[in-house]
Structures are given as structure tokens and as C-alpha cells.
Amino acid sequence: MKILFLHQNFPGQFKHLAPALAAAGHEVHALLLANKSGMLWQGVQVHTYFPKRSSTPGIHPWIIDVEAKVIRGEAVLHWAMQFKQQGFYPDVVIAHPSWGESLFIKQVWPDTRLGLFYEMFYQSEGQDVHFDPEFSKPEISADSRLLVKNAVAILQHQGVQAAISPTHWQAQTYDPPMRDKITVVHDGIDTLAIRPDPAARLSLEDGRSWSRDDEVLTFVSRNLEPYRGYHIFMRALPGVLRLRPQAQVLIVGGDSVSYGAKAPEGKTWKQIFIDEVRAQIPDGDWQRVHFLGRLSYPQFLTMLQISRVHVYLTYPFVLSWSLIEAMSSGCAILASDTGPVHEAIQHCVTGRLLPFFDVAAWVQGINRLMNEPAERQRLGEAARARAIERYDLQTVCLPRQLAWVQALAKPL
């Protein structure tokens, strides 16, 4: 087959599927948003596009997101028309629609089978938007903005033959008939590479070093922000450090924002919550709190291997890869009792669940699990077994993804 992937940050969620299709002998192309030349990547011919215009200054705030997606969709439309003139007719187009790149693709290739990666459909209740009253408040404009934001997803669905979502929770955010076209398959984790290692040691260039002999508490987020519960974790730290005089706290994440609102002008969420709790933590204890920024991937995996207790919090939002990676590493996990987590963490089976906003519960939960080595061992082994059973790349997820592509290309 001739297959085209559309993803502004390619490979993104297609980092395993696209090379696997190329290795199977298909002609695989991908389109990346970049102002540079294309390249060959793991058998995939990667092309690039770049919009010729930016968003309109002063446009209605509810339309900013929609206009940005239309601009990207238009740029991809012109690129696809040129590619078509060169004789390219894909059998299948697989796209992540969240940035609008697949908006007009069926106008170029109307007979091409279109499959979309459905990450999450926005709802005004039961999801992230009004979950945290500290950073959001019910208002009609927010709900109206969501309605407009979803319009682009609805428009793209008109030409879709099949969709794929990584979790059942994310799939159920979509309304019928959109949900009816979804197959649930996770992106997949390489559980052979991501595994426990009793001899692991994380060593940094500045000389800091930790191993499994240390009482390591870990927290990970792409960026340190409220959507992933950074503020809750930080508010728990004073109590944790008092109860755990030997604990070493390793915090991984950037200073920017991946989801939700930006921090107030001139500030970062990271620093805001450091400032909030710093006076409650003696200088000696603060020396045991380590902000590691963004580690290299091998360093990140090593950090999970030395973790005694791993903390994962999230709003009702898309599930992080890092949670499954922590499970595969055999971590003893404390996670927020929020919808997307339930598929991976079963309370007292593959980890423990705690109320998202209950800071005291997090303090006591961390302290309790640190005191229970046998329970940590049991939970870590069960978490890894669940990761292998449900999320292993080679034996579970990739075969199902490939079957989904075959079904998309050759309907019954």
C-alpha cells in the first residue's frame, strides 16, 4: 500500500506504527510541520510543510483555535495537491486531527481511506475543563468556546472510515456516531527495554547520583503544571520531607506549559509552587528536592528503575505514556483517582489510588508506602505484569495497530 501520515509533530503517536508499516514493505510517507527540508526516517519518507500566514490579530477569541487549524489545513491542502500532481495517490491516510491538517485531505484524494487518531473530544462536564476550581470557574463562554473548538473535529469526522484511540476513557469522550468508529489500541510500550534493574544508578553530570539503596520518590510531567497535579505534589512535599528524613525527591519536567492556561505573565507554574511551599521546608530538607528538568530518555528510564515510590497525578485528561513506562519499570505507584488512570491502575492491585485534591492523603500515602517494602514489591510486580498484558508494544499493541490499518484499507 501507499500510506500517508499527517502529524504536525511526526512521528508523535505513530513512532512505532509508521516504521513497522515501512518494514512490512509498504510505501510510507509522512508530513511534518517544519520550515526545513524533508528526510528519510526509519524507512519513512518524511515531507515538510509550513503555513504561509499566521493567525489574524484581534480575531474573536473563540475562533483563534479554529482559525489556526484552518490555516494548517489549507497549507496541507496545497501541499497535497502538488504531491498529487506528481502522481501520488495514497491508499490510506492516517492523521492526528487535532491541529486541522486532515481537514481538507479528502478534497484532494476523495477515494482514499481516512483513519484518524482520536485523542479526546472536549466536554464541559466530567473532564478537564472545570475539574480544578482553583484554576477554572464555570462560565458560559468557556462552554461555548468548547463547542466551537469541537466543530473542527466534527467536520473532519465526515470523511473518516475508522478511528483509533489509546484508551477506553479517551474513546468514551466522543459522542456517537464518532465513538462507533473507534478501535481502542494503546500506542504501546517496549516492556523488554523498559524493565526493572536492581543494579540501576542514575548519575548526573554535576556529580549527583542515586541508586535503589536510596529512598527515592519520583514525580514526572512533560511540563510542571496543574494539569498533571504538580501543585498537589508540591503542597505535599513539606509533610513528606518531615516524615521521611532520608527521602530524595526527584522531579522531572520542563518549565513551560503543555496543557491548560499559561502561568501569570513573567512567571512559571514551577516557580509559583516552589515559592508557595518553600517557607515550610527547612534549608536542609530542601537540599533533598531535586528538579532535574528534562532528562534524556535513558536517564528517565533509569530514574524509574531506582524509584521506591512513583507519584502520578492527572486531571481527567489524556493518559501519559510515563505512567505505563513506570508500570513497566516495576514502580510502586501512587496515582490520582481520576477517570483515565483507572484502566491502568487498579486500587491495591497494580498501585494505589488517592483523591486528586487531598494533600494530606498524599502525604500519608507516600509515607505509608515507603514503610512497606513487601507491598512495594507486590504492587511493582503486578504493575509490570499489567503493562506487559495490556500495553506491550510487540505482542499486543503494534499487532493490533497493524490489523487496524489493514481493516481500514480493506473493508469487508
C-alpha positions in Angstrom: 0.0 0.0 0.0 0.8 3.7 -0.3 0.3 5.2 3.2 0.5 8.9 4.2 0.7 10.0 7.8 -0.3 13.5 8.8 1.0 14.8 12.2 2.5 18.2 12.8 5.0 16.7 15.3 5.6 13.5 13.4 6.2 10.8 14.5 4.2 11.5 17.7 1.8 8.7 18.4 2.9 7.0 15.2 6.5 6.4 16.1 6.1 2.6 16.1 3.4 2.1 13.6 4.9 4.1 10.7 8.3 2.3 10.7 6.6 -1.0 11.1 4.5 -0.4 8.0 7.6 0.6 6.1 9.4 -2.5 7.3 6.5 -4.6 6.1 7.1 -3.4 2.6 4.6 -0.6 2.2 5.4 2.8 0.7 5.1 5.1 3.7 5.2 8.9 3.7 4.6 11.4 6.5 4.0 15.1 6.6 5.7 17.2 9.3 5.1 20.9 10.2 8.6 22.3 9.8 10.4 25.0 7.9 13.1 22.7 6.6 13.7 20.0 4.1 12.3 16.5 4.4 14.2 13.4 5.3 14.2 9.6 5.4 13.4 8.3 8.8 13.3 4.6 9.6 12.1 3.8 6.1 9.5 6.6 6.1 9.8 9.4 3.6 9.2 12.5 5.7 8.0 15.6 3.9 7.5 19.0 5.4 5.1 21.9 5.0 4.9 25.4 6.5 1.9 27.7 6.5 2.2 31.0 4.6 0.2 33.0 7.0 -0.3 33.3 10.8 -3.4 33.9 12.9 -5.3 37.2 12.4 -4.6 39.8 15.1 -7.7 40.7 17.1 -9.8 37.8 15.9 -12.7 36.7 18.1 -11.1 34.7 21.0 -13.5 31.7 20.4 -12.2 31.5 16.8 -8.5 31.6 17.4 -8.1 27.9 17.7 -10.4 27.2 14.8 -8.6 29.7 12.5 -5.2 28.2 13.4 -6.4 24.7 12.4 -7.9 26.0 9.1 -4.6 27.7 8.3 -2.7 24.4 8.8 -5.4 22.5 6.9 -5.1 24.9 4.0 -1.3 24.6 3.9 -1.6 20.8 3.8 -4.3 21.1 1.1 -1.8 23.0 -1.2 1.0 20.5 -0.4 -1.2 17.5 -1.1 -2.4 19.0 -4.5 1.3 19.4 -5.5 2.0 15.8 -4.4 -0.9 14.6 -6.3 0.3 16.3 -9.5 3.5 14.2 -9.1 1.4 11.1 -9.4 1.0 10.2 -5.7 -2.4 8.6 -4.8 -2.3 7.1 -1.2 -4.4 4.1 -0.4 -4.6 5.2 3.2 -4.2 8.5 5.0 -3.7 8.2 8.8 -3.8 11.5 10.7 -3.9 13.1 14.1 -6.7 15.7 13.5 -6.1 17.9 16.5 -4.2 20.5 14.5 -6.5 20.5 11.5 -4.1 19.0 9.0 -6.6 16.5 7.7 -9.4 19.0 7.3 -9.4 19.1 3.5 -7.4 16.0 2.6 -10.4 14.2 1.1 -10.9 17.0 -1.3 -7.6 16.0 -2.9 -8.0 12.2 -2.6 -11.7 11.5 -2.2 -11.3 7.8 -2.7 -8.5 7.4 -0.1 -9.4 5.6 3.1 -9.0 8.0 6.0 -8.2 6.9 9.6 -7.9 9.4 12.4 -6.2 9.2 15.8 -8.9 10.3 18.2 -7.2 11.6 21.3 -10.0 13.4 23.2 -13.3 15.1 22.4 -13.9 18.2 24.6 -16.8 18.1 27.0 -17.9 20.8 29.5 -18.6 18.2 32.2 -16.6 15.2 33.6 -13.3 16.1 32.0 -10.5 18.6 32.5 -12.2 21.9 31.8 -13.9 22.6 35.1 -12.2 19.9 37.1 -9.9 22.1 39.2 -11.8 25.0 40.8 -8.6 26.8 41.7 -7.8 27.4 38.0 -11.2 27.4 36.4 -14.7 28.5 37.1 -17.9 27.7 35.3 -18.7 30.3 32.7 -20.9 30.2 29.6 -18.0 31.5 27.4 -15.8 28.5 28.3 -18.6 26.0 27.4 -19.3 28.0 24.2 -15.6 28.0 23.2 -15.5 24.2 23.6 -18.5 23.9 21.3 -16.6 25.9 18.6 -13.4 24.0 19.3 -15.1 20.7 18.7 -16.6 21.9 15.4 -13.3 21.2 13.6 -13.2 17.6 14.9 -16.8 17.1 13.7 -16.0 18.4 10.3 -13.1 16.0 9.9 -15.2 13.1 11.0 -17.4 13.4 7.9 -14.7 11.7 5.8 -13.5 9.2 8.3 -13.6 5.4 7.6 -12.1 4.4 11.0 -10.6 5.9 14.1 -8.2 4.7 16.8 -7.9 5.8 20.5 -5.3 4.8 23.1 -7.7 4.2 26.0 -11.3 3.4 26.6 -11.7 6.5 28.7 -10.5 8.7 25.9 -12.7 6.9 23.4 -15.8 7.4 25.5 -15.3 11.2 25.5 -16.6 11.1 21.9 -20.3 11.2 21.1 -22.0 8.6 18.8 -21.6 8.2 15.9 -18.0 9.3 16.3 -17.4 6.7 19.0 -18.8 3.9 16.9 -15.9 4.1 14.5 -13.2 3.9 17.2 -11.0 1.0 17.9 -9.2 1.2 21.2 -5.5 0.3 21.0 -2.7 1.9 23.1 0.4 3.4 21.4 2.4 0.6 23.1 5.4 0.4 25.4 8.6 -1.6 24.8 8.4 -3.7 28.0 11.6 -5.6 27.1 13.6 -2.4 27.1 11.7 -0.7 29.9 12.1 -3.1 32.8 13.3 -3.3 36.4 17.0 -3.2 37.1 18.2 -3.8 40.7 21.7 -2.5 39.8 20.5 0.8 38.2 22.1 4.0 39.2 21.2 7.5 38.0 24.3 9.7 37.7 24.2 13.3 36.5 27.0 15.4 35.1 27.0 17.6 38.2 28.1 14.6 40.3 24.7 13.8 41.9 23.9 10.1 41.9 21.2 7.8 43.3 20.6 4.1 43.3 18.0 1.7 44.7 19.8 1.9 48.0 18.4 5.5 48.3 14.9 6.4 49.4 13.9 7.9 46.1 10.5 9.5 45.5 9.8 10.4 41.8 7.4 12.7 40.0 7.3 13.2 36.3 5.5 15.5 33.9 6.4 16.8 30.5 6.0 20.3 32.0 5.4 21.1 35.6 1.9 22.4 35.6 -1.5 21.9 37.3 -2.9 19.6 34.6 -0.6 16.9 35.8 -1.0 17.7 39.5 2.3 19.4 40.1 0.7 21.8 42.5 -0.7 19.0 44.6 2.6 17.2 44.7 4.5 20.3 45.8 1.9 21.0 48.5 2.5 17.5 49.9 6.3 17.9 50.0 6.6 19.8 53.3 4.8 16.9 55.1 6.6 14.2 53.2 10.0 15.7 53.9 9.2 16.0 57.6 8.1 12.3 57.8 10.8 11.0 55.5 14.2 12.4 56.7 16.1 10.2 54.2 13.9 10.8 51.2 15.4 12.1 48.0 12.8 13.7 45.8 13.4 13.6 42.0 11.2 15.9 39.9 11.3 15.7 36.1 9.7 18.2 33.8 10.1 21.4 31.9 9.2 25.0 32.9 6.7 25.6 30.1 3.0 24.6 29.6 1.8 21.5 27.7 -1.9 21.8 28.6 -4.2 24.4 30.1 -3.6 28.0 30.9 -0.2 29.7 30.9 1.2 30.9 34.2 0.8 34.6 35.0 3.0 36.9 33.0 6.6 36.6 33.8 6.2 33.5 36.0 6.2 29.7 35.6 4.0 27.2 37.4 7.1 25.5 38.5 8.3 28.6 40.4 4.9 29.6 41.6 4.5 26.4 43.6 8.1 26.4 44.8 7.5 29.8 46.2 4.3 28.7 47.8 5.9 25.9 49.8 9.5 26.9 50.2 9.0 28.7 53.6 7.5 25.5 55.0 10.6 23.5 54.2 13.9 23.9 56.2 17.0 24.6 54.1 18.5 21.2 54.9 15.4 19.4 53.7 15.2 21.5 50.6 18.6 20.1 49.6 16.8 16.8 49.2 14.5 18.1 46.5 16.0 17.8 43.0 14.5 19.5 39.9 16.1 17.5 37.1 14.5 19.4 34.1 14.1 17.2 31.1 16.3 14.1 31.3 17.4 12.1 28.3 15.2 9.1 27.7 17.8 6.6 29.0 18.3 8.7 32.1 14.5 9.0 32.6 14.1 5.2 32.4 17.0 4.8 34.9 15.2 7.2 37.3 12.1 5.0 37.2 14.2 1.9 37.9 15.6 3.4 41.1 12.2 4.8 42.3 10.8 3.5 45.6 7.5 5.3 45.2 6.4 6.9 42.0 3.6 9.6 42.1 1.3 10.2 39.1 -1.4 12.8 39.1 -3.6 14.0 36.2 -6.8 15.9 35.6 -9.4 13.8 33.7 -7.4 14.1 30.5 -5.3 12.1 28.1 -3.2 9.4 29.9 0.6 10.0 30.0 3.0 7.5 28.5 5.1 8.0 31.6 2.5 6.1 33.8 2.7 3.0 31.6 6.5 3.3 31.5 6.6 3.5 35.3 4.4 0.3 35.4 6.7 -1.5 33.0 9.7 -0.4 35.2 8.1 -2.2 38.2 7.5 1.0 40.1 5.3 1.1 43.2 2.8 3.7 42.1 0.5 6.2 43.9 -1.9 7.7 41.3 -4.8 10.1 41.3 -8.2 8.6 41.5 -9.3 10.1 38.2 -11.0 8.5 35.2 -8.1 8.0 32.7 -6.0 6.3 35.4 -8.5 3.5 36.2 -7.7 1.4 33.1 -4.0 1.1 34.2 -4.1 1.3 38.0 -6.5 -0.9 39.9 -6.5 0.2 43.5 -4.4 -2.0 45.7 -3.7 -4.3 42.8 -1.4 -2.5 40.4 -1.0 0.6 42.5 -2.9 2.7 45.0 -5.3 5.5 44.1 -5.7 8.7 46.1 -8.1 11.6 45.8 -6.5 14.2 43.5 -7.0 17.2 45.7 -6.4 15.6 49.2 -2.9 16.8 50.0 -2.9 15.2 53.4 -3.8 11.8 51.8 -0.8 12.1 49.5 1.5 12.9 52.4 0.2 9.9 54.4 0.0 7.7 51.3 3.6 8.3 50.3 4.8 7.8 53.9 2.8 4.6 54.3 4.1 3.0 51.1 7.7 4.0 51.9 7.3 1.9 55.1 6.0 -1.2 53.3 8.8 -2.8 51.2 6.9 -6.0 50.7 3.9 -4.2 49.5 6.0 -2.0 47.1 7.4 -5.2 45.7 4.0 -6.7 45.2 2.5 -3.6 43.6 5.5 -3.2 41.3 5.4 -6.7 40.1 1.7 -6.5 39.5 2.1 -3.2 37.6 4.7 -4.6 35.3 2.6 -7.7 34.7 -0.4 -5.4 33.7 1.9 -3.4 31.4 3.0 -6.5 29.6 -0.5 -7.9 29.4 -2.2 -4.7 28.1 0.4 -2.3 26.7 3.4 -4.3 25.4 4.4 -2.9 22.0 5.5 -6.1 20.2 3.0 -8.6 21.4 -0.2 -6.6 22.0 -0.3 -3.0 20.7 1.6 -3.0 17.4 -0.1 -6.1 16.1 -3.5 -4.6 16.8 -2.5 -1.3 15.2 -1.3 -3.1 12.1 -4.6 -5.0 12.0 -6.5 -1.7 12.3 -4.6 -0.3 9.3 -5.4 -3.5 7.3 -9.1 -3.2 8.1 -9.1 0.5 7.3 -7.5 -0.3 3.8 -9.6 -3.3 3.0 -13.1 -3.0 4.5 -15.4 -6.0 4.5 
